[in-house]
Amino acid sequence: MRTSIGTAALVALAAGLVATACTDGGGVATVPKAGEPVTLGDIKLVSYSGCDDMLEALRGATARNVGPWGLGGDMIYTDLGSRRDAVAKSVGQTSEPAYSTTNVNEAGVDEPDLVKTDGKRIISYSRGVLRVVDVASKKVTGSLRLVPSQQRWAPGELLVHGDRALVIFGGGGILPLGATAKRAASPGPKYVLVDLKDMKSLGSIIPMGSHVDARLVGSTVRIVVRSQPEITFPPGRDGDTEKILLKRNQDVVRAAPVDAWLPSYEVTGPDGAPHKEKVKCEQVSHPEEYTGTSMLTVHTIDLEGTLDAGDPISVAADGDTVYATPSSLYVTSNPRWWFRRMIDDTPTTETTPAITSPTPTLTDPISTPVASASATSTGPAAGNTEASPSATVVAPKDPVSSAPAEKVEPSDDPAMPSLLPESPAPVDTPTVVPPSAVDTPTAVPPSPAGTPTAEPSPPERTEVHRFDITKPGAPRYVASGAVPGRLLNQYSLSDYEGNLRVATTSLGEKLDQAKASSAVYVLNADTLAKVGEVSGLGSGERIYSVRFIGPVGYVVTFRQVDPLYTLDLRDPARPKVTGELKITGYSAYLHPAGDGRLIGIGQEASEEGRTQGTQVSLFDVSDPAKPARLSRFHQKDAGSEAEWDPHAFLYWPSAGIAVVPLNSYGGRTDSPESAALVLKVGDTSITRTGLITHPKQDGGGGGGFAPDDSMIRRSLVIGGTLWTVSDQGLKASDATSLDDQGWVPFTT
C-alpha cells in the first residue's frame, strides 16, 4: 500500500534534511528605482481620513505616474487563463460525493465556471441562456435568456448556492435584454442574480471597471473588480513635445475631482429600475506607496439575500490574480509595466525558429500510451547550502546526479482511429492560439504625437493583499506584502499552517528570458513579511505550473526541457529543493492523484523545445528525493483547454478515470475536431479508454462571427454517468463503457 503524498514527504525528508530555522523580519516595503532589487516585507494599508485627504493623495500619486500619453489604458498584465482545480484529499479521508464538482484550487472555496451540479440538477450557461437540466429525466426543466440572441457570443460563468445562481459576464459591453433602444451597453462586467426555482432575474450589478475574479464560500460571493480613474486627457497637437504633453496631463490630474477615482457601480433590482452608487471615501484604503492609477474593489453578495445588502470596499492598488481559502481572500498585482515588453516564453534555441504558441497545428492520430522508466529522476539536491542570515536556499544549477532528459518518441497505433476524417493537403494557416494559453500584453493606444521615449524597466515586483473573509459582510483588511517577480496564476499561491507560499519568475532588469530564474517565497500570513525562500529554480526558464500539497511543493519550469522540482516546505524559514526530474516537454497543470501520485497535463516537446502535442503524465512523487514519470499518454498535434484552464480537467478517483477536452486540427487550423478524451489512470500507467463526441447540429447553431459548435468544454460525473458539455448540449455516457445514455440538445 502506498502512503499519502504528504506522509511520504515527511518520512522521506526526515532522514538527513533537517533545516535550521532562520527568520527575516520584514519592514515597510518601498518601491525601488529601476534596476534595484525588490525588498520583501510587509506593506501597511492605511485608510484615508476623508474625501479631502483622499483627493489630495490620489492627485499627487497619479500626477507622478501619468505619462505624456495618459495612463496607458488598462495596463495590468492580465492572466485570463489562469485558474483552478480540486485539491488533494486529506490524509485518511476516503469518502467522496456521488457527483463531481468544479475543479477548484482550495476545498471549500468555489470558483466560477460554465457548469454546476448538485447531483440532481445540472445548471449551465451557454450562448446567452441559463439552463437547468434534470439529471433523472435528462430534460431541460427551465431556461432563461439573459442577453439578446445577437449577443449570444457573450461568455458567462456561474456560481450557485441552493436555488440561487450568480451569472458573471466578465467582458462587459452587453446590452440589457429587451433594452436595445433604451440603454447603452454595459460599460463593465455584469453580475446577474437568478432565482433557479422560478427562472427569473432578481437584479444585477454593473461596476465601472474590469472583472478580475470571484470566489464563493458558503452563500457569500466576493467579487474583485479593477478600475482606473475616469480622467479624460486632451489630444496632442502637432509640434507638442513629450514635456508639454506630460505637463498638460499632470495639470488635468491635479484638477480632477475625487469622483474620478471613486469606483462606481450600478445596481438594478427585480423591478428593473437601476440606481448608481459610489464607494464611500471611508471605505477606501491605500498602501504607503501606490501609483494612483488603479483601484481594487471587493463587492460582497450573499446569494441568500439581495444585491444591495452590503457596501463594497476599495484599495488604491493594482490586482490581477485572486486566490482564496475559506477564511482569507488574497489579491495580487503583477507589475503594471509588464505591457511594455512581451515575455519571451517561447521554448527554443538560438538556432531554432521561435514557436508562437504552446498549442500546435495538429495532423496525426492519437498515439498509444508510452510507459517510461523511473530512472530519469535526479537524487537529492546536493547543492543545498548551510543556514544563512537571509534564510535563502539556492537550488543547485545542475546536480551531478542529474540524468539526461527523457526522450520518448510517440508511436502511432493504426488500430486507433483519428479524430479526423481524411483531410486535404495542409493549409498554410496560422495556428489557432487559445486566448489565455500564451501571455499577451494589453494593447497600448497609439501615441497621438510621435513615439514615447523608452523608459528603463522598473523592478519586477508582485504585491499581495490579504483580507479576512471569515465573517459575513465586507471583508476585513489584514496585511500586504511584496515579492520579486511575477505569478503564473492562483496556483502559485498557497496558504498553509500560518504561512503563504508564493512562486514567481523574475526576468531581470531588461526582462530577458535568458536571464529568467524562479523562486518560492514563504511569507508570514499575518504580516506577509518574508520568512524564507528557495531561489535559483530553472535558470533561463520560466514557471509553467505550480502545485502545493501540504508541506510539499512542485514547480515545473521549461524552455527546452522540463525540470519538475520537488520542494520541502516543512520549515518555512528553510524551504529546500529535494529532487528534480528532467524530461522533454512540460506540464502546464498538475493534479494530485491519490497517495504518492501526481498527474501532469501539458505538451510534449522536442529536445529543441518545439511543442509536439498534448501529453498527460503520471508521476511517482512518493519519494520527494526521486520523482519519476511512470507513464504518459501523448496525442500528437493536439491541444486541450485543460492546459490553460484547470476547470476543463476532471479526475474521478473511484472510477480511476481522467477526462480532458481534446482538439485535433489535422492539416487545418480553421476546423478543429473536438472530443472528450477519457483516460484510465492506474497505479503505474495511463491508458486510453475512449473518446466521446457530440453530434453536429445543422446550420451551425446561430451563425455570426462566433457560431455554436460541438467543441466539448467540460465534463462531470453523477453516479455512474459521465456528462460532457458543449454549446450544443449535454451528453450522458456510461462512465465505465462510455456507451451513450442520452443527449440533451440546447435548442433555446
Secondary structure, DSSP 8 states (H G I E B T S, - for coil): ----HHHHHHHHHHTT-----------B-----TTS----EE---EE-SSHHHHHHHHHHHHHHH-BTTBT-SS-----SS---------TT-----SB-----SSTT-B--BSEEE-SSEEEEEETTEEEEEETTTTEEEEEEE-S-GGGTT---EEEEETTEEEEEE-S-----TT-TTTS---SS-EEEEEETTTTEEEEEEEESSEEEEEEEETTEEEEEEEE----------TT--HHHHHHHHHHHHHH--GGGTS-EEEEE-TT--EEEEE--GGGEEE-SS--SS-EEEEEEEETTS-TTSS--EEESS---EEEE-SSEEEEEE--TTGGGS--------TTS---S-SS----S-BB--EE--STTB--S-TT-----TT-EEE--SS-TT----B-----B-TTS--SS----S---------TTTS---------SSS----------EEEEEEEE-SSSSS-EEEEEEEEESB-SSGGGEEEETTEEEEEEEE-TTTT-GGG-EEEEEEEETTT--EEEEEEEESTT-EEEEEEEETTEEEEEEESSEEEEEEEE-SSTTS-EEEEEEEEESEEEEEEE-STTEEEEEEEEE-TT--EEEEEEEEEE-SSTTS-EEEEEEEEETEE-GGGT-GGG-EEETTTTEEEEEEEE-TT-SSS-EEEEEEEEE-SS-EEEEEEE-----GGGSS-SSS-------EEEEETTEEEEE-SSEEEEEETTT--EEEEEE---
